[in-house]
């Protein structure tokens, strides 16, 4: 069931997933401080053991058009108030970092525009399912701004430095189909089937061991920061520790008994 309609972030339980809907469709879901706080509250709800996956999606005709410059940048007499801007950027950065580091898989379900802060939000998600109508862009250069939600760091790692610079320097948007061969988009789906395709992906993940999935996510994310040798050592150490979990034993028992495992996340 969806939360109240006037909330900047609406939550919905769909099977094993908690959907966090960006809910400012009249403003293309542009980001405000209440929305950022709502993301934190949504992640608090997602700590429920019954939630196996988090999905970020947008109400209306867009995913997210970035920060709402008319609301979040304090201005007096036409000039910016640095303290207000710094506070907003700090809070956005903290929310995005928390989302990226969240122990459960996070899926972005993208349709329409995902630009500037909206693209940076996508970049914090583990998997990105995009409809063919989706388009992505940095857009900060169009208004003399710099990315501050992690775009300059995360985008090159997903699409390569040259393509990232092209998006950043030109402020242009690219169609989802043109980015489908990069690590930005996990799956490209037909318009109108975004929700059902994400539901299928959630179902494929939800039956796995939560403790195992969390460990895999940490191995990949932490391993990207390490040398190959250090990463391999970390993998062996964590795999050895994983053998002491109940889910490890349940998986082996299910294999031996030729049945579907019933994982508990312990």
N, C-alpha and C positions, 0 to 999 in steps of 0.2 A: 504494500500500500504506500502511496506517495504521501509525503508530509504536506503541510498546509501550502496553498498555492502562492502566498506572498513571501515565502521564505526565499532568500537569495540562493540557497542550496537546498534542493528537494531530495529526500532520500527515498529509495524504493528497494525493498527486498524482492529479488527475483531468484527463486531457488537458492543456490548457495552463494549468490553474489549480492553485494550491496551496491546499488547504483547511486551515484552522486550526480544529480542533474544541476548543471549551471542554469539558473532560473531568472535571467533578465532578458527574455527574448526581444523585448521592445528596444533594447540597446545592444543587440547581437551578443548578449551574455558577456559584455565587457566587464572587467574585473573591478571590484570595489573592496574596501576593507571589510564590510560585512560578508562578502563572498569568501574572502580569504579566511575569515574566522569560521565561516560555515564549513570550509574544507577541513579545518582542524577538528571541528565537531564531528564531521562525517568520519574521519579517521578514528576518532575515539569510539564511535559506534562500531566500526569495522573490526575492533579488537575482539568482538564477540566470537568465540570459538566456532560457532555455526557458520560464520562468514568465511568463505574460502577465497573469494576473489573480490576486488574492488573495481568498479567500472565508472569512469568519468565520461559524461555525455552532456550535450547541450540541448536545451529546449528551443523550439522555434526553428528558424531557418539557418542557424549558424552554430558552430561549436563554441568559438570564443574569438572576439575581435580585439583582444588585448586589454590593456588598462583603460578604464573610463577616464580620459584626461580631464573631463569637465568636473569630475567629482573627487578624484584622488590627488590632484596636484593643487595644493593650496596657493591661491593667488590674491594679492592685494594690490590694487592700482595697476593691474596688468603685469605685475612682476611675481615671479615664483617665490614661495616660502621654502627655503631649503630644508628646514626642519620637518615640515609636513611631508615633503617628497622623500626625504631620507627615511622617515618612519614607515611610509608605505612600501618602499623598496625593501626595507629590512623585513617587514612582515610577509611580503610576497616571497622573498627568498627563503625565509624560514619554513613557510608552508610547502613550497616546492621541494626543498631539501628533505622535508619529512616525508612527503609523498614518494620521492625517489627511493628513500631508504626504508620504506614500509616493508615489513617482513612478508606480507602476502602479495601475490601477483596483482598488478594494477594494469587495467586495460583502458585505453582511450578509444571511445567509439565516436568517430569524427565524421560529420557531414557539414557541408557548407564551408564557411571560412574558419581557418585556424591560423591567426596571424599575430605577430608581436608576442605579447604575453600569452596569447592562446597557443601559439606554437611552442613557447617555452613550457607551458603546462603539458602539452603532448610529449615533449622530450623527457619529462620526468616519469613517464609511464613505461612499463616493461614491454607491453605489446600494443600495437596500434592497428585497429581495424577501421578502414576508411571506406566510405561509399564513393562511387565514381564521381559524385557531384562535389566532393571535397576539394579544397585548395589550401595550400600552405604558403606562408611567407613570413619574413622577419619584419619588414615594414618600418622599423625604427628610423631608418635613414630618411624616410619621407617627411618626418617632422623634426629632423635634427636631433634625434634622441639616440641613446645607446642602449643595447640590451642590458638588462640588469637582473633578469630572472634566470640567468644561466645559459642564455642562448648562444653566446660566443664560445662557450666551453662545450656544451652538449651537442650543438648542431653539427660542428665539424666531425665529431665522433660518430654521428649517425649517417651523414650524407657525404662526408669527405670535405677536406679544407676548401678546394676550389669551388665546389657547388655551394658550400656554406657562404663563402665570400661573395659569390654571385648574388645569392638571395639577400645578403646583408647590404652590399654596396648599392644594388639597384632598387631595393625596396619592393621588388616585384613578387607576385605570387606564382606558384607553380601548381598545375593540376595534379591531383593524386595519381593519375595514370603515369605522369612523367616522373614521379618519385617512387613508383612501385618497385623499381629494381634496387632501391637503396635500403639501408637498415632502418629508415624512418618508419616505413609501412610494413606491417606484418602480413596483412591480408587486405586485398581490394575486393569489395563486394558490390553487387548491383544496387542501384538506388531502390530504396524501399525495403531492403532486406538486412539493413544494418543491425537492428535489434535482434532479429532471429539468428543471424550469424554469430553475434557476440554471445547469445544464449548458448549456442552450440559449443563455442570455445570454452565458455565457463564450465559447461557440463564435462568437457574433456579433461579439465584441470581439477574439478571438484572431487572426482573420485580418487585422486592420488593422495599420498600421505602429506598432510599439511606441514609436518616437521621436515619431511624430505624436500618439499618444494621450497620452503623457506631457506633450507641449507643450500640448495642449488642456486637460488637467487643470490645469496651471499657469496657463494663461490665465484659466480660469474662476475658480479659487480666488484668484489674485492680483488679478484684475479686480474682484472683490467688495469689495476694500479701497481701490479707486481711484475717482476721479471718472470720469464718462463719457468726458471728453476724454482723460484720462491713460490710461484703459483702451484706447481706440481706438489711441492712439499705440503702446502696448505691443504690441497685436495686430499692427499693421503691421510693427513692428520684428522681432518673433519670426517672423512669416510670411516675411519676407525672409530671415532667417537659416535658416529651414527649407528654403528652396530649395537650399541647399548640402548637404543630406543625401542619402545614397544612396537612401533610401526615397522621397524626392520624385522622383528620376529614375526609379526603378523603377515608381512609380505612373503616371507619364506614358508610359513605354514600354509598360506593360501596356495602358493605354487605347488607345494607337495600334495596338498589335498585336492588340487584341481578345482578351486572355487575362487570367487571374487573376494579380494581382501576387504576387510572392514577397518579402515584406518581411523584412529582417534586423535592423531596429532600429538602423541606422547612418545 
